[in-house]
Amino acid sequence: MSKGEIAERVVRYVVSEIVDEPDAVELEMVDDGEDSAVAEVRTAKSDMGRVIGRRGRVARAIRTLAGAAGDEEGIDVQVEFLD
Amino acid sequence: MVREWVEATGSTVDIAVQAALQELGLESRDQAVVEVIKEGKPGILGSAWRAEDAVVKVMAKPPDRKRRRRRGRGGKNRGDGESGEDTRGSDGTPTTTPDQRAKGGKGAERPRREGRGKAQNAGERQPVKAAGETRESTSRGAGEPRDRGRGGQSGEPERTPREEEASIEEQAKVAEDFVKGLLGAFGLEGTVTTTIDDDILKIDVTGDQTEALVGRKGVIMQSVLEITRTVVQRKTFGAPRMRIDINGYAERRREALKIYAARQAERVLEDGGEVMLEPMNAADRKVVHDAVAEIAGVRSYSEGEDPDRAVVISKDEANDDE
């Protein structure tokens, strides 16, 4: 299992379920030191707001879930939402 | 369009908005249109002293916009305002749409109630102390042709407004499927069931491994709920009130909170003044508010911004402009 795999799966799943254009979702797991990784998420422009949510609520929830997924394999996972 | 404004006050705009949302049975500010009437001023040093309440007007937002792409059942406009399943337009053409949207945008002629979600699943929760200025019947107005052919294919077909919200049973299914998928993504074994009680959709997750989705103070669990709600909203045009429990955690926490809240309330009753509890998430705050509401002589409200938002319990004396 590659590092951050669970988080990757979780983030991909969650984001895809939320957006209008799941096919436009791009997710890249970037190594960020030994025990941590960054999930870089890109979506169709029109979907970004949805993924962030009002006052960042959805984004925060996604980060929490990504963190929980990281915990499952003992790494820290950050999530970045990129334009 | 018909909107039901609810006016609410609170120590901050945010608090007032939250109160109004609750009144309207809405889950989040996204679902509402908010008008700030008065900003309000914080008290000195976090106390209520010299504080001025914020006043806001809030109403449910139409569930269109951003809610394109609905679930696949060909989602048609249903012709009558509120009832169940509609099978019309099963040919799958975007029959409803832009035309309706256009109308919807303009108001008057669409006395359909806002936020179908609400109308359907939360009918009884419609605003209690709504100002009532605009409340009208939920039936369609005359002159509301809802002829679906018109404009059906033009413009922005995805922005199908007014798609009916799915039944709560369908929403339960969407929620259940989503959470199951989430467990799968996490690689956790567990069981997901949903129950509907009093228009509240309750999601129960059980299984030893699913403990991983609880988190400190249930924070992961609440995130699961937040996302699930977002998904339900996206796929069914609205979301009922939802709760989640994982391995009974929420239930245990609720019981503990009730006891805690009652104890703090007693303290206020005895000593006067106010007690600010530790910051809690919305669900926990709700439990506290409910518990306090059952105790005569005290009241509660929330203060601060998430994630530091906290319940304050105070003596119930001046019941001003409620």
Boltz contact constraints between the chains, C-beta under 6 A:
constraints:
  - contact:
      token1: [A, 9]
      token2: [B, 185]
      max_distance: 6.0
  - contact:
      token1: [A, 10]
      token2: [B, 185]
      max_distance: 6.0
  - contact:
      token1: [A, 10]
      token2: [B, 186]
      max_distance: 6.0
  - contact:
      token1: [A, 13]
      token2: [B, 185]
      max_distance: 6.0
  - contact:
      token1: [A, 14]
      token2: [B, 227]
      max_distance: 6.0
  - contact:
      token1: [A, 17]
      token2: [B, 231]
      max_distance: 6.0
  - contact:
      token1: [A, 18]
      token2: [B, 230]
      max_distance: 6.0
  - contact:
      token1: [A, 20]
      token2: [B, 68]
      max_distance: 6.0
  - contact:
      token1: [A, 20]
      token2: [B, 69]
      max_distance: 6.0
  - contact:
      token1: [A, 54]
      token2: [B, 29]
      max_distance: 6.0
  - contact:
      token1: [A, 54]
      token2: [B, 30]
      max_distance: 6.0
  - contact:
      token1: [A, 58]
      token2: [B, 230]
      max_distance: 6.0
  - contact:
      token1: [A, 61]
      token2: [B, 223]
      max_distance: 6.0
  - contact:
      token1: [A, 61]
      token2: [B, 226]
      max_distance: 6.0
  - contact:
      token1: [A, 61]
      token2: [B, 227]
      max_distance: 6.0
  - contact:
      token1: [A, 64]
      token2: [B, 220]
      max_distance: 6.0
  - contact:
      token1: [A, 64]
      token2: [B, 223]
      max_distance: 6.0
  - contact:
      token1: [A, 65]
      token2: [B, 223]
      max_distance: 6.0
  - contact:
      token1: [A, 68]
      token2: [B, 220]
      max_distance: 6.0
